[in-house]
Amino acid sequence: MSASLVDRVRDRLIDSPEATSLRASAVADALRAEGVVLGADELLPLVGALHDEMRGLGPLQSLVRDASVTDVLVNASGDVWIDRGTGLERVPGLQVAGAEGIRLAQRLAARAGRRLDEATPFVDARMPEGARLHAILPPVSSGGAVISLRSPRRASFTLDELVRGGTLCGLGARWIDAIVRARLSFLITGATGSGKTTILGSILGLVPHDERILIVEDSAELRPDHPHVVSLEARPPNLEGAGHVTLRDLVRQALRMRPDRVVVGEVRGAEVVDLLAALNTGHEGGCGTVHANSPADLPARLEALGLMAGLPRDAVHALAAAGLDVVLHVARSREGRRVTGIHVVQPRGGFISTTPALVDDTEGMRPCTGFDELVDRIRARGVVPPEGPGLGG
């Protein structure tokens, strides 16, 4: 069936009083009006395709449904690429170019309750299905619409599953469990797409079930396997510029909700000050993720984020030194994602630095300079550290 016929049938359905139903009979009526009659075997796939086009994600629907796909990307040229966790691969034979790409981007934005047009040429929002949408229209994107969809995880992985999948070695998992039980505060660092959120969700499943977890996110992605989780999601302003709810607002609200653990899904702005302040006022065991290429880059990253809130450099370092204990780093390669090290945060001359305590190599986790400090911090909270080859008790 030609694309032009599908477009004409879609236009008839939009103008039809039965447009909201998308029943097979309504599609058959629209086809008859175009002089086409189909049998049931041909009609039902067309109904499904029209549903995806008018209600769903159009030609991207089947890609987002694939549980192995984490990202779907449409370039201005119309090429479609996906990521299954091992790098980008082009989808052969699929093009979403020109007016079709612009129409799809605008429809997805509308489904997310956002506006996308010449006055507002880009949008960052969450779809009703949970996928995160980012879209940019021309002329800001040269040549056509650019669409990025990041699919949420269907279910949280346990730490054991991450070990079996090669993301983490068994000894590393035991040390992370000890860090959680000792209520040490930590941040997970890594580049975009390295798996920070996935690993954080798995770690939160280790929190004792009699504790209350308050999660604050810009776009709700964390779904830990835990019986007592309260999730708060930021909200952009409406068309009149009202109703904006920031992560800073939500962190402050979370602190009034009797949390045992405060979690900021992604620290990327002035909310870092509120999180660090919470970690300094009795809210032990808090955590979050931060974009950083290495743990050594974290102090500078925290400085930059603190400046957004008007906090001077020395104040940011003082809060981090007093409230932050551990940094877990995640790296991504062609082989997949992996936790490459556990580092301790230590004050040095009025500033903080990160020192490797356990580093992953071909044989698993091995102790480094900060190992004794990590052991001392865990023991100081009444938790027995794990034993392992070359690590002692």
C-alpha positions as CSV (number, residue, x, y, z in Angstrom):
1,M,0.0,0.0,0.0
2,S,1.4,3.4,-1.0
3,A,2.4,5.9,1.6
4,S,0.2,8.5,-0.1
5,L,-2.8,6.3,0.4
6,V,-2.0,5.8,4.1
7,D,-1.7,9.5,4.5
8,R,-5.1,10.1,2.8
9,V,-6.7,7.4,5.1
10,R,-5.1,9.1,8.1
11,D,-6.4,12.5,7.1
12,R,-10.0,11.1,6.6
13,L,-9.8,9.5,10.1
14,I,-8.6,12.7,11.7
15,D,-11.6,14.5,10.2
16,S,-14.0,11.7,11.1
17,P,-16.2,11.8,14.2
18,E,-14.8,8.3,15.0
19,A,-11.2,9.5,15.0
20,T,-10.7,8.8,18.7
21,S,-11.7,5.1,18.3
22,L,-9.5,4.0,15.4
23,R,-11.7,0.9,15.0
24,A,-11.3,-1.4,12.1
25,S,-14.7,-0.5,10.7
26,A,-13.7,3.2,10.7
27,V,-10.5,2.4,8.8
28,A,-12.5,0.2,6.3
29,D,-14.9,3.0,5.7
30,A,-12.0,5.4,5.0
31,L,-10.5,2.9,2.6
32,R,-13.8,2.5,0.8
33,A,-14.1,6.2,0.4
34,E,-10.7,6.1,-1.3
35,G,-11.9,3.2,-3.6
36,V,-9.9,0.5,-1.8
37,V,-11.4,-2.7,-0.2
38,L,-9.1,-4.9,1.9
39,G,-9.7,-8.3,3.6
40,A,-9.2,-8.9,7.3
41,D,-5.6,-10.2,6.9
42,E,-4.6,-6.9,5.2
43,L,-6.8,-4.6,7.2
44,L,-5.6,-5.5,10.7
45,P,-1.9,-4.6,10.1
46,L,-3.1,-1.3,8.6
47,V,-5.1,-0.5,11.7
48,G,-2.0,-1.2,13.8
49,A,0.2,1.0,11.6
50,L,-2.4,3.8,11.7
51,H,-2.6,3.5,15.5
52,D,1.2,3.8,15.8
53,E,1.1,6.8,13.4
54,M,-1.7,8.7,15.1
55,R,-1.4,7.7,18.7
56,G,2.0,6.1,19.1
57,L,5.6,6.7,17.9
58,G,4.9,6.1,14.2
59,P,7.7,4.3,12.4
60,L,9.8,4.3,15.6
61,Q,7.2,2.4,17.6
62,S,8.6,-1.1,16.9
63,L,12.1,0.1,17.9
64,V,11.0,1.5,21.2
65,R,9.1,-1.7,21.9
66,D,12.3,-3.7,21.6
67,A,13.4,-4.4,25.2
68,S,17.1,-4.5,24.1
69,V,17.0,-0.9,22.6
70,T,18.0,1.9,24.9
71,D,18.2,4.8,22.5
72,V,16.5,5.6,19.2
73,L,17.9,8.5,17.2
74,V,16.6,10.3,14.1
75,N,19.0,12.6,12.3
76,A,18.1,15.6,10.2
77,S,18.8,13.5,7.0
78,G,16.2,11.0,8.1
79,D,18.6,8.2,9.0
80,V,17.5,6.2,12.1
81,W,20.0,4.8,14.5
82,I,19.6,2.6,17.7
83,D,21.7,1.6,20.6
84,R,21.4,-1.8,22.2
85,G,24.0,-1.0,24.9
86,T,27.0,-1.9,22.7
87,G,27.2,1.2,20.4
88,L,25.2,2.8,17.7
89,E,23.9,0.8,14.7
90,R,21.9,2.1,11.7
91,V,18.4,0.8,11.1
92,P,18.5,-0.4,7.4
93,G,15.7,0.7,5.1
94,L,14.1,3.2,7.6
95,Q,13.9,6.9,6.8
96,V,12.1,9.6,8.7
97,A,13.0,12.7,6.7
98,G,11.6,16.1,5.7
99,A,8.0,16.9,6.6
100,E,7.5,13.4,8.0
101,G,10.2,14.0,10.6
102,I,8.9,17.4,11.5
103,R,5.4,16.1,11.8
104,L,6.5,13.2,14.0
105,A,8.6,15.4,16.3
106,Q,5.6,17.8,16.8
107,R,3.2,15.0,17.4
108,L,5.5,13.4,20.0
109,A,6.0,16.7,21.7
110,A,2.2,17.2,21.8
111,R,1.7,13.7,23.4
112,A,4.2,14.8,26.0
113,G,2.1,17.9,26.7
114,R,4.7,20.2,25.2
115,R,4.9,22.7,22.4
116,L,7.2,22.4,19.4
117,D,7.1,25.0,16.7
118,E,9.1,28.0,15.3
119,A,8.7,29.9,18.5
120,T,9.8,26.9,20.6
121,P,12.1,24.9,18.3
122,F,13.3,22.4,20.8
123,V,11.8,20.3,23.6
124,D,13.0,18.0,26.4
125,A,10.1,16.0,27.9
126,R,8.9,12.5,29.1
127,M,6.5,10.6,27.0
128,P,3.4,8.9,28.6
129,E,5.1,5.5,28.0
130,G,8.1,6.7,30.0
131,A,10.6,7.3,27.2
132,R,12.5,10.6,27.4
133,L,12.1,12.7,24.3
134,H,14.4,15.4,23.0
135,A,13.6,17.0,19.6
136,I,14.9,20.0,17.6
137,L,13.2,21.5,14.5
138,P,14.9,23.3,11.6
139,P,16.4,25.8,11.0
140,V,18.0,25.2,14.5
141,S,18.8,21.7,13.3
142,S,20.1,22.0,9.8
143,G,18.3,19.9,7.2
144,G,15.4,18.5,9.2
145,A,14.1,17.4,12.6
146,V,16.4,15.7,15.0
147,I,14.7,13.3,17.5
148,S,16.2,11.4,20.4
149,L,14.2,8.9,22.4
150,R,15.7,7.1,25.4
151,S,13.7,4.1,26.6
152,P,13.2,3.5,30.3
153,R,14.3,0.2,31.7
154,R,11.4,-2.2,31.8
155,A,12.6,-3.6,35.1
156,S,15.4,-3.0,37.6
157,F,18.4,-5.3,37.5
158,T,19.5,-6.8,40.8
159,L,23.2,-6.6,41.6
160,D,23.5,-10.3,41.0
161,E,22.2,-9.8,37.5
162,L,24.7,-7.1,36.9
163,V,27.4,-9.5,38.0
164,R,26.2,-12.2,35.7
165,G,26.0,-9.7,32.9
166,G,29.6,-8.6,33.4
167,T,28.8,-5.0,34.6
168,L,30.3,-5.7,38.0
169,C,32.6,-8.4,39.5
170,G,31.3,-10.4,42.5
171,L,33.7,-8.9,44.9
172,G,32.8,-5.4,43.8
173,A,29.1,-6.2,44.4
174,R,29.9,-7.2,48.0
175,W,31.8,-4.0,48.6
176,I,28.9,-1.9,47.2
177,D,26.5,-3.8,49.5
178,A,28.7,-3.0,52.5
179,I,28.8,0.7,51.5
180,V,25.0,0.8,51.4
181,R,24.6,-1.1,54.7
182,A,27.1,1.3,56.3
183,R,25.0,4.3,55.0
184,L,28.0,5.9,53.3
185,S,26.9,8.7,51.0
186,F,28.0,8.2,47.4
187,L,27.9,9.5,43.8
188,I,28.1,7.5,40.6
189,T,30.2,9.2,37.9
190,G,30.4,8.4,34.2
191,A,29.8,9.7,30.7
192,T,26.4,10.1,29.1
193,G,24.9,6.6,28.4
194,S,27.4,4.8,30.6
195,G,24.7,3.2,32.7
196,K,24.8,5.3,35.8
197,T,21.0,5.4,36.3
198,T,20.7,1.6,35.7
199,I,23.4,0.9,38.3
200,L,22.0,3.3,40.8
201,G,18.6,1.7,40.5
202,S,20.2,-1.7,41.2
203,I,22.1,-0.4,44.2
204,L,18.9,1.1,45.7
205,G,17.5,-2.4,45.8
206,L,20.0,-3.1,48.5
207,V,18.6,-0.5,50.9
208,P,16.9,-2.3,53.9
209,H,13.2,-2.6,53.3
210,D,12.3,-0.8,56.5
211,E,13.9,2.5,55.1
212,R,12.0,5.1,53.1
213,I,13.7,6.3,49.9
214,L,12.9,9.7,48.4
215,I,13.9,10.0,44.8
216,V,14.1,13.4,43.0
217,E,14.5,13.4,39.2
218,D,14.2,15.7,36.3
219,S,12.6,12.9,34.3
220,A,11.4,9.8,36.3
221,E,13.7,6.9,35.3
222,L,14.6,5.1,38.6
223,R,12.5,2.1,39.4
224,P,14.3,0.4,42.3
225,D,13.1,-3.0,43.5
226,H,12.1,-1.7,47.0
227,P,8.8,-1.6,48.8
228,H,9.0,2.0,50.1
229,V,9.9,4.5,47.4
230,V,8.5,8.0,46.8
231,S,9.4,9.6,43.5
232,L,9.2,13.3,42.8
233,E,9.6,14.7,39.2
234,A,10.5,18.2,38.2
235,R,8.1,20.1,36.0
236,P,8.9,22.7,33.3
237,P,6.9,26.0,33.1
238,N,3.8,26.1,31.0
239,L,3.2,28.3,28.0
240,E,2.6,31.3,30.3
241,G,5.9,30.6,32.1
242,A,4.1,29.5,35.3
243,G,4.1,26.3,37.2
244,H,7.9,25.6,37.1
245,V,9.0,23.0,39.7
246,T,12.8,22.7,39.9
247,L,15.0,19.9,41.4
248,R,16.0,22.3,44.1
249,D,12.4,22.7,45.1
250,L,11.9,19.0,45.2
251,V,15.0,18.2,47.2
252,R,13.8,20.7,49.8
253,Q,10.3,19.1,49.8
254,A,11.9,15.6,50.1
255,L,13.7,16.6,53.3
256,R,10.4,17.4,54.9
257,M,8.9,14.0,54.0
258,R,10.8,11.9,56.6
259,P,13.3,10.3,54.2
260,D,15.8,7.7,55.3
261,R,17.7,8.1,52.0
262,V,17.6,11.1,49.7
263,V,18.4,10.3,46.1
264,V,18.9,12.8,43.2
265,G,18.7,10.8,40.0
266,E,21.0,13.2,38.1
267,V,22.8,16.1,39.7
268,R,23.4,18.6,37.0
269,G,22.6,22.0,38.4
270,A,22.2,24.1,41.6
271,E,20.4,21.2,43.3
272,V,23.9,19.9,44.2
273,V,24.0,22.4,47.1
274,D,20.8,21.1,48.6
275,L,21.9,17.5,48.3
276,L,25.3,18.2,49.9
277,A,23.6,20.2,52.6
278,A,21.2,17.3,53.3
279,L,24.2,14.9,53.6
280,N,25.6,17.3,56.2
281,T,22.5,17.4,58.3
282,G,21.9,13.8,59.3
283,H,20.6,12.4,56.0
284,E,23.3,9.7,55.7
285,G,23.4,7.3,52.8
286,G,22.1,9.7,50.2
287,C,23.3,9.3,46.7
288,G,22.9,10.4,43.0
289,T,24.7,10.4,39.7
290,V,26.9,13.1,38.1
291,H,28.3,13.4,34.6
292,A,32.1,13.2,34.9
293,N,34.7,11.5,32.7
294,S,36.5,10.2,35.8
295,P,36.3,10.4,39.6
296,A,39.3,12.8,39.5
297,D,37.1,15.2,37.5
298,L,34.3,15.2,40.2
299,P,35.7,18.0,42.4
300,A,35.8,20.4,39.5
301,R,32.3,19.3,38.4
302,L,30.9,19.9,41.8
303,E,32.5,23.4,41.8
304,A,30.9,24.3,38.6
305,L,27.5,23.1,39.7
306,G,27.8,24.9,43.1
307,L,28.6,28.1,41.3
308,M,25.2,27.9,39.6
309,A,23.7,28.3,43.0
310,G,26.0,31.1,44.0
311,L,28.1,29.0,46.4
312,P,31.8,29.9,46.5
313,R,34.4,27.2,45.7
314,D,35.6,26.7,49.3
315,A,32.1,26.2,50.5
316,V,31.3,23.6,47.9
317,H,34.5,21.7,48.9
318,A,33.7,22.0,52.6
319,L,30.2,20.6,52.1
320,A,31.5,17.7,49.9
321,A,34.3,16.8,52.3
322,A,31.9,16.6,55.3
323,G,29.0,14.9,53.5
324,L,30.3,12.7,50.7
325,D,32.2,9.4,51.3
326,V,32.5,7.4,48.1
327,V,32.5,7.7,44.3
328,L,31.6,4.8,42.0
329,H,32.7,5.1,38.4
330,V,31.1,3.5,35.4
331,A,32.7,3.3,32.0
332,R,31.3,2.2,28.7
333,S,33.1,0.3,25.9
334,R,32.3,-1.9,22.9
335,E,32.1,-4.8,25.3
336,G,29.4,-3.0,27.4
337,R,29.2,-1.0,30.6
338,R,31.3,-1.8,33.7
339,V,31.9,-0.4,37.2
340,T,35.6,0.3,37.0
341,G,36.4,1.5,40.5
342,I,35.4,2.5,44.0
343,H,37.0,5.7,45.2
344,V,37.0,7.6,48.5
345,V,36.5,11.3,48.9
346,Q,39.1,12.9,51.1
347,P,39.9,16.5,52.1
348,R,43.3,17.9,51.1
349,G,44.3,21.4,52.0
350,G,40.8,22.8,52.2
351,F,39.6,21.0,49.0
352,I,38.5,17.5,48.2
353,S,40.1,14.9,46.0
354,T,39.2,11.3,45.1
355,T,41.5,8.4,45.9
356,P,41.0,5.0,44.3
357,A,40.3,2.3,46.9
358,L,39.3,-0.6,44.6
359,V,40.1,-0.7,40.9
360,D,38.8,-3.2,38.5
361,D,41.2,-5.0,36.2
362,T,41.2,-8.2,34.3
363,E,41.2,-10.2,37.5
364,G,38.5,-8.3,39.3
365,M,38.8,-5.6,42.0
366,R,42.2,-5.0,43.5
367,P,43.0,-2.7,46.5
368,C,44.7,0.7,45.9
369,T,45.8,3.7,47.9
370,G,42.5,4.5,49.5
371,F,41.6,1.0,50.5
372,D,42.4,1.3,54.2
373,E,40.3,4.5,54.4
374,L,37.3,2.8,52.8
375,V,37.7,-0.1,55.2
376,D,37.9,2.3,58.2
377,R,34.8,4.2,57.1
378,I,32.7,1.0,56.7
379,R,33.9,-0.4,60.1
380,A,33.2,3.0,61.8
381,R,29.5,2.5,60.9
382,G,29.4,-1.0,62.5
383,V,29.6,-3.0,59.3
384,V,32.1,-5.7,58.6
385,P,33.8,-5.2,55.2
386,P,33.9,-8.1,52.7
387,E,36.9,-10.4,52.5
388,G,38.5,-11.3,49.2
389,P,41.7,-12.4,47.6
390,G,44.4,-10.0,48.7
391,L,42.0,-7.8,50.6
392,G,42.1,-9.2,54.1
393,G,39.2,-9.1,56.6
